Amino acid sequence: MVYSKRIDDPAFLKYINNTRKWSIIFSMVIASIAIIGFYIYGEISLEMENPDALYIGLGIGSMFILIAIFQIVSRNSGSTWDGYIIDKKQILKKRKINHDNNNSWQEYMEFTVFIKSNQGKMYCITVDDDDTLYNYYKVGDKIRHHKGLNSYEKYDKSNDTIIFCNACASQNDIGDESCHRCNCPLLK
């Protein structure tokens, strides 16, 4: 039982850098579509003219870029920390579904795992209608959050049959050495 030293593998740094790069590229593409779309709308619409439509497009495009920057900065400003699972809850909930202008209610199960860092900060993982992650963790499990990644490594993986990739969060067989999706090493 130990936290894996494989976190130092260069594949994780490459994954984090690629995530940053694709966040910026995606936000730039969406921003460009918004700007161009509103400009075209301003040219052909009778409701709104340019430059007003273009300004709205620039505002929406800027919002997408700011969201990407905020996401990158928040991921970079995090730190590696240790903690433990303090509680787990499952709650039956309902959500409104709109089908062809007819509203109905759908039941779903919300699974939440509560984490407390050694510094006393609280975190939670919430998943709808999938108890895999919920069952993976037990109350009292020691965990580690690695900087730049949005996942948690269990300290004791000795009785597990599955393992989650700490880079992309994909579920893998415990016997695998690397993730089937992103090819980062599995922390075991």
N, C-alpha and C positions, 0 to 999 in steps of 0.2 A: 504494500500500500504506500503510494507516493504520488506526488504530482509529477507529471511527465517532463523530462528535460527536452523533449522533442519540440516544445514551444519555440525554441531558439532556431529551428529549421528555417532557412531562407524562404521557403515556400509561403510561410505566414506573412512575412514582410512584403513579398510579391503580391499576395492576395490583398493585403490592406492597400497597397499602392494602386493596384488595378481597380479596387472598389472606389477609391478617390477619383481616379481618372474617369471611370465610367459614370460616376455621379455628375461630374462636371460636363462630360459630353452629352449625357442624357438631358441635363437641365438646359444646356445651350440649344439643343435641337428643339425641345419643347418651347423654349423662349422664342426661338426664331419662328416657329410655326404660329405662335400667338401673335407676334408682331406682324408677320406677313399676312396672316388671316384677318386681323383687324384692319390692316391697311386696305386689303382688297374689299372688305366689307364696307369701309368708308368710301371707296370709289364707286361701288355698285349699289349701295343701299340708299333708299330715300329717307330712312330714319336717322342716320348719322353720317356726317361728312368728315373728311380729313381736314385738319389734323387731329380733331377730337378722337376719332376712332384709333388713329395711330398712337396717341398718348395712352389710351386705355390698353392697347397691345403692349406698349413699352412697360406700362405698370405691371401687367400680368407677367410678362416675360422676366422683368426684374425680380418679381416675387419667386419665380421658379429658381432663378440663379441664387437668390438669397437663401432659400430653403436648402439647396445643395451645399452652399458654403457653411450654413449653420450645422448641417449634418456632419460635414467633414471636421469642422472645428470641435464639435462636441465629442466626436469619436476620438480625436487626437488629444483632447484635454483630459480624458479619462485616465485611470491608473489601474494597475494590477492590484487586486485586493483579495483577501480571504474572508470567508464567512461560513454560514451553515444554514441548513433548511430548518425553519422554525415551525412551519405549519403548512397544511395543504387543505384546500376546500374545493368541493364541487357543488355547484348551485344550478338547479334547473331554472332556466329563464325563457322568456318569450320575446320575439322580435316581430315587428310589423313587416309584412311582405306585400308588395304591390304587384299584382298580376292583371294586366289589361284593365287598369283603373279599378280593380276590385281589391280591397284590402283584406288581408287575412293575417292570422297570427301563427307563427311557427315556433315550436319549442326547440330549445337546444340546451346542451349541458356546457356550462362554463367551468373549466378546470384551472385552478390557481395554485401556484407554489409560492410560498412566502420565504424570502431570504433576508437574513440579517448579517451585515458585514461585521467584522471584528471591531470596527469603529462605531458601530451602533446604527448605521444607516440602513433603512429598509428598502427592499426591492421585491418585485413580484414578476412572475412569468404567468401569463394568462393565455389559454388556448381554448377555442370553442370546438366541441364535438370530437376531440381526439385526446384520449387519455394516455397516450404513449409517454410523453414527457412527464406527465403527472405521476405515472407508475414508475418511471425511471428513478425519480428521487424519493428518498425516504426522510421522514422527519429526523433530524440529527445528523444527516450527511454533511460532511465538510466539503466545501466547494471553493474554487478559485475563479475569479473573473480576470481574464487577461486583457491588458490595455489594447485598444483598437479593435477588439472582437466583441460581438454581441452575444456571447454564450458563456457557459460556466463549465468548468472541468471538475468532475467528482474526484475526491481524494481516493476513495476505495471503490475500485471497479472490479474487484476480484470475483464477485458473484453475478456480474452482468453478462448478458448474451448479446446486447446491442451497445453501441457507443455513438454519441452524436459528434459530428465534426465541429470543432471549435471555430472554424472559419465560416463555413456556409450553413451550419446547423443541420445538415442532412443526416439521416439515420443510417448507420452502417453496422455490419456484423462485427462483433468484438474480435474476431479472428483476422480481420482485414488490417493491413498496415497503413493504407492511405484511403482517403475518401473517394468513393466511386464517382462523385460529382465534380469536386474541385481539385482533387489529387493532392491536397494538403495531408501531411502525416496525421494520423489519429493519435490523440494524447492518451496513451494507455501505459 
